[in-house]
Amino acid sequence: MTEARYVAHLGTVEHFKEHMREALRVEKATQAQEIVWLGDGAHWNWNMADELIPTAIQILDPMHAIEHASTCAKGPPLNKSILFDGEKKGIMVGRWNPLNTKLQ
């Protein structure tokens, strides 16, 4: 990734969507080779990405990945010690494969 733009908004999802639509227009997103949409895992966030820029690569941000993996690890059949032996650090530095393998 060579350039990044972050959009934050305190208000309704519809207002946020309008801010995102404008940011994508200003950045000429339709002309970009690749767009990455970083989200927190909320369904409305992924739905918005699908609607506004369907070709975007959607990525769950590292902090929420840890949070969601932790939630999964609290119940059967996963074993917390297997899942989290060093995996938090791996997620934070972009090493996703070991965690993904353990979740499969």
C-alpha positions in Angstrom: 0.0 0.0 0.0 1.5 3.3 -1.0 -1.3 5.7 0.1 -3.9 5.7 2.8 -7.0 7.7 3.6 -9.0 7.3 6.8 -12.5 8.5 7.3 -14.1 8.9 10.7 -17.5 10.2 11.5 -19.6 10.5 14.6 -23.2 10.1 13.6 -25.4 7.8 11.6 -24.3 5.1 9.2 -26.1 7.0 6.3 -24.0 10.1 7.0 -20.9 8.1 7.3 -21.7 6.5 3.9 -21.9 9.9 2.4 -18.5 10.9 3.8 -17.1 7.6 2.4 -18.7 8.2 -1.0 -17.1 11.7 -1.1 -13.7 10.4 0.0 -13.8 7.7 -2.7 -14.7 10.4 -5.3 -12.0 12.8 -4.2 -9.4 10.0 -4.2 -10.6 8.8 -7.7 -11.0 5.3 -6.3 -12.6 4.0 -9.4 -9.3 4.6 -11.2 -7.2 2.9 -8.6 -5.5 -0.4 -9.3 -6.4 -1.7 -5.9 -8.5 -0.5 -3.0 -8.3 -1.9 0.5 -11.2 -1.4 2.9 -10.2 -1.8 6.5 -13.1 -2.5 8.8 -14.0 -3.5 12.3 -16.1 -6.5 11.4 -19.5 -4.8 11.7 -21.9 -6.1 9.0 -23.0 -2.6 8.0 -19.3 -1.8 7.3 -18.8 -4.7 4.9 -22.2 -4.0 3.3 -21.1 -0.4 2.7 -17.9 -1.5 1.1 -19.8 -3.9 -1.2 -22.1 -1.1 -2.2 -19.6 1.8 -2.6 -16.6 0.0 -4.0 -17.4 -3.7 -4.6 -13.9 -4.5 -6.0 -12.2 -3.5 -2.7 -10.2 -6.0 -0.8 -11.9 -6.2 2.6 -9.6 -6.6 5.7 -10.5 -7.0 9.3 -8.3 -4.6 11.4 -5.8 -6.3 13.7 -7.4 -5.2 17.0 -10.8 -6.5 16.0 -9.3 -9.7 14.7 -7.8 -10.3 18.1 -11.1 -9.5 19.8 -13.1 -11.8 17.5 -10.6 -14.6 17.8 -10.7 -14.2 21.6 -14.4 -14.5 21.5 -14.1 -17.7 19.5 -11.5 -19.1 21.9 -13.8 -18.8 24.9 -16.0 -21.6 23.9 -15.6 -25.2 22.5 -14.2 -26.7 20.5 -11.1 -24.4 20.4 -8.4 -24.6 23.0 -7.3 -21.1 24.1 -3.7 -22.0 24.8 -3.4 -23.5 21.3 -5.0 -20.4 19.7 -3.2 -17.7 21.6 0.4 -18.9 22.1 2.0 -15.9 20.4 -0.8 -15.3 17.9 -1.7 -11.8 19.2 1.8 -10.6 18.3 1.6 -12.4 14.9 -1.7 -10.6 14.1 -0.2 -7.2 15.0 2.8 -7.6 12.7 0.7 -9.0 9.9 1.4 -12.7 10.3 -2.1 -14.1 9.8 -1.5 -17.6 8.4 -0.8 -19.5 11.7 -4.0 -18.1 13.2 -6.0 -18.9 10.1 -4.7 -22.5 10.1 -5.6 -23.0 13.7 -9.1 -21.7 13.2 -9.8 -24.0 10.3 
